[in-house]
Amino acid sequence: MSAPESDVRPGPSPAAAPKPQAPPALAKPKPHPVAATLSLIRFAHTVFALPFALLAALLAAGGVPAPRTLLWIVIAMVGARSAAMSFNRIADHDLDAKNPRTASRELPSGVLTRRYAALFCAGSAALFVLAASQLNRLCLLLSPVALAIVLGYSLTKRFTALSHLVLGLSLAIAPVGAWIAVTGAVAPLPVVLGLAVVFWVAGFDVIYSLQDEAFDREQGLRSLPSRLGGRRALLVSALFHAAALGFLFATFALAGGGVVFGVGVLLAGAFLVRQHAIVRPGDLSRVDAAFFTANGWLSIVVFACGAADILLRGR
């Protein structure tokens, strides 16, 4: 005989307690336009070329140039570099948007517009030409050539793997231009110093480009890493840096440098060696240390030692 059914019916199951919801993510604050612009042109990277321009100015004057000349040299540097960097961001806008490493930059992320970058580029180029006109006639006549080089670099990766050398040439304009600004003429010494800058910059740009080796190859862009592979590209970078050190020593010799300047050249060699000691084709974790830290210190140390040497000998 079956057991009698209970008169008690199960009540409705209590409603499940609602799960606590995570608070909505706070929107990332939009950077101030000034901060965004400084980031657009990588203002901190001014440390690469400006010290060499100032060193060339001191070498040309045999001491400290006139304050007015120094001021216009710095303004010219700011104008040329700002024009070059903003043009680079415009030219590479679509590529930057595809590359995970660069997709957060100001233009692809929408922090700044292409129109703003174009206006900023035009204004910076005009500022450079104005500064050149305030220095001397030769500076003014050469200003369109300088702009063509610094702006044209951004397009070279489309057709040559030697774009690293063009970037080096863009920065080498700084010491040559500073010498012309002081003397109104070209001479062998600033050209040799400029060659040191060409190969120094080309060498560290090859190291920096290792990060985009696969992306460049996929997009059909030309660079030494994408063409040769990381290991052989690093070898070429080392050869570039050996040439840079040789030209830097030649600058020291042509300038009749003393002990302090010589110490600066030796320290530059140590910074170059360090870059190649900490970066390996299979380990790019220290590329930033090689790119910014070592090279930033190199330019500052060479300038400081060279300037101190010039001033001490001029006393």
KAJOFEN-V331254 format. One record per run of one state. SS is the DSSP state (hx for helix, st for strand, lp for the rest). FROM is the first residue (numbers start at 1). LEN is the number of residues. Records with the same first field share a line. If there is no record, write none. Layout:
# KAJOFEN-V331254
SS = FROM-LEN / FROM-LEN
This chain:
# KAJOFEN-V331254
lp = 1-32 / 41-2 / 48-2 / 62-5 / 92-1 / 99-15 / 136-1 / 157-6 / 184-4 / 220-4 / 229-1 / 255-4 / 279-1 / 281-2 / 284-3 / 314-2
hx = 33-8 / 43-5 / 50-12 / 67-25 / 93-6 / 114-22 / 137-20 / 163-21 / 188-32 / 224-5 / 230-25 / 259-20 / 287-27
st = 280-1 / 283-1
